């Protein structure tokens, strides 16, 4: 009788039922084995994160170059001066060299990712720097400042002429995009980022009425008269007033005429003439006014909604206003009800995100307050991401994620583009994949979530390093980074101390 065959008496024949049973058992055993392998190995793997290509200045060994968002060298570090990358998504790099600090002269060239010079024929080429109200630097988009024989013009990133070199100077209008002040023969004008003339060169001063160029500009003529002109050249306020405050609300403006402040609209209607010393904001029909160094609210028709008796006021949302009384901040509505008692040393409303944020001097925790004026969460704000609609708060010693409705979420729910997710266990940090399986063991004293480039910063024994999108340690914790307000790596490079310069280094 041969092995592997089963007989049931009589004529020898194969027992099909028993063979099938054996095969089923074998199949189950194989499935279990593969399942165990998957649990112990395969499920702990993670895919490499897809990263959009970008470009960044890099500094090493006293020289400047350019890397891409994978940490690969694009321009070898060879320049003594910082290379400016005006748009991280475009291979356009402005290099400065042969600087003479005594005579304030220099040379410049614009190159691409192949180290080819792409704009020529000018004495100098510069980026156009601008700053917001928090002094954060940005560069005007797709436009460069060029000069020939002491005169200035504009070109785009391909070298196409936007404005011929005929101006004595061209500067950004601070805090406002798409607005460049030109000077010719001592007179000021305004152009946009494609070189279109908004205001001819006939003015003494030009300033923004707000941080949005669409709201227009306050202009001053040679007779020191002021008006407001929109970016499409429409005159919103005739150039005839002694002064105009840089604010507007629903098409209304605060102007001074014959030493009297008043509010007007573009049709010439006047409101609250002589009724206030100053205006904080115009919110619909309601105006926060200052009278004898105290603040309250009046309507445009002159009705007092909230008596001017507070140290300060600002608009929050709907009919609610932040007020200051006895050096403490709270919230009052137009009915005069204190809907949030004045107990905070600082109180702001995040209008983009829809909640209040209050702090007190006797605690490091901040109260995050919903629009129903109840405290939803208390802790230290670690990150707020308005585009993706979430914030990260350290509360009771742990980092937690919330959407702007203060619903607690996991990082795996919110950070859908990540391949690794920060996790904590027994006071140590590690990383899990999207299925919650541990990819990086809990060995770090501190750590950051994976950044847009696929790298995550990790800290051990007081030093920082990084791992890649697959959980592999690509930089052994080596750097102290005590002076760096942002800890971030792109492969071997970490973010430099000067955030405005937006450069990376390995020193």
C-alpha positions, 0 to 999 in steps of 0.5 A: 500500500503506497503512502498518500493514498487512502482505501475504503475496502473492496477494490482499492480506490482513492477516498476523495472526501479525505483528500479534500479534507487534507487539502483544506487543512493545508490551505488553512495552515498556509493562510495562517502562516501568511497572516502571521508574516503579514502581522509581524512584518508586512503590516508594519511597512509603510509606503514612501510619501509622494512629495511635490518638487520644491526648491530651498536655499542651503548653507554649508561650509560657508557657502550657499547653494540650492536643494530640492524637496527630496534633499538632493543638491540642485546648485552646489554650494559655491556662493558667498551670499545667500541664494534667494528662491522667490517661489519654492515651486519654480526653478528660478534662483537669484544669486548675488556675488562680487559684493563690495560693501564699501561702495555698496555694489554687487553683481547678480545672476538668475539661474535655473536648476541646470545652473543656466543663466536665464535672465541677462542684459541688466546691471542688477536683478533683485527679488521684491521683498515684502512683509506682513503685519507680523514682519513675516517676509514674502517675495512678490510672485513672478516678478523681479526688479531689474536695473539699467544705468541707474533706472529700474523696471520689472521682468517676470521669471522668464525674463519677459519685460513687464515694465521698462527701466525708466523709474528712479525706484520701484518698491513694494507697498508694505503688507499688500500683495500685487502693489508696487510703488514707482517713483519718477521725477519725485512723484509716486505712482503704482503698478501691479505685478504684471506691470499694469499701471494702476496710478500714474506718477502724480502723487506725493504719498501712497498707502494701503487702506487695508492689507487687501489691494482690492480695497484700494489705496489712500493717495495724497496730492501735492496740496496734501489732500487725500482720497481713495482710489481703487485698484481698477482706477475707480475713485472711491473717495474724492481727493479733497480731505485733510486726512483719511484713516487706513480702514473701511467697512462696507464701502464707508471711510473715516475722513477728516475735513476742517479738523472734524472727523466723520464717516462718508461713503462713496456716494458722498453721504456723511455719518457721525460728523464730530461725534467721535475722536477716533474709530477702531472699526466699522462693522455693518451699521455699527462703529467702534468709536473712541470718545475721551480715551474710552471706547463704545459702539454707535450706529451710523445714525448716531444711536449709542449701542454701548456707552463709551466707557471701556479701555478698549474694544474690538469686533469679534463676530455677529453682535459680539465685541471684545472689551477691556475693563479694569485691565481684563478682557471679556465679551459684550453683545450689542444688548449690553450683556457681558456674555464672557466675563472680563477675566482674561489678560489677553483675548483674541478672536480667530476669525478664520477659524471661528473661536476665541482664545483667552490667556491669563498671566497665572497659567501657561494654559490658554482657554479655547472658547467656542462661539457659545462662550464656553471653554472647550479645551485648555492647553498650549497651542502647538499648531493651528492649520486653517486650510486643513481645519484642525489644531494641535493642543498640548493638554494634561501633558499630551498632544491632542488634535481637534477640529474647529468644532472642538471635536477630538480627532486622531492624527490618522484621521486628520493627516491623510497625506502622511505615511507615519503618525506620531504616537506616545507610550510610557512617556516616549515617542514612536510612529505608527502607520495608517493601520496603527501598527508600530513602525518606529519603536518608542525610543524618542524623548520628543518628536514631530509629525511628518512634514510635507517632505516626508521627514519627521524630526526626532529627539533623543538625549537632548539632540535632534535628528530625523527619520524618513517616510518609511521610518528609517533614521536618516540623521542620527540625533546630533543637533541641539537646535536650541535657537530654532523656533521651527524644527524641521528636516529635509533629509540631511538638512535642517531648517535654519534659525532665520525663518524669513530666509527659509534656508536649510543647513547641516552645520 
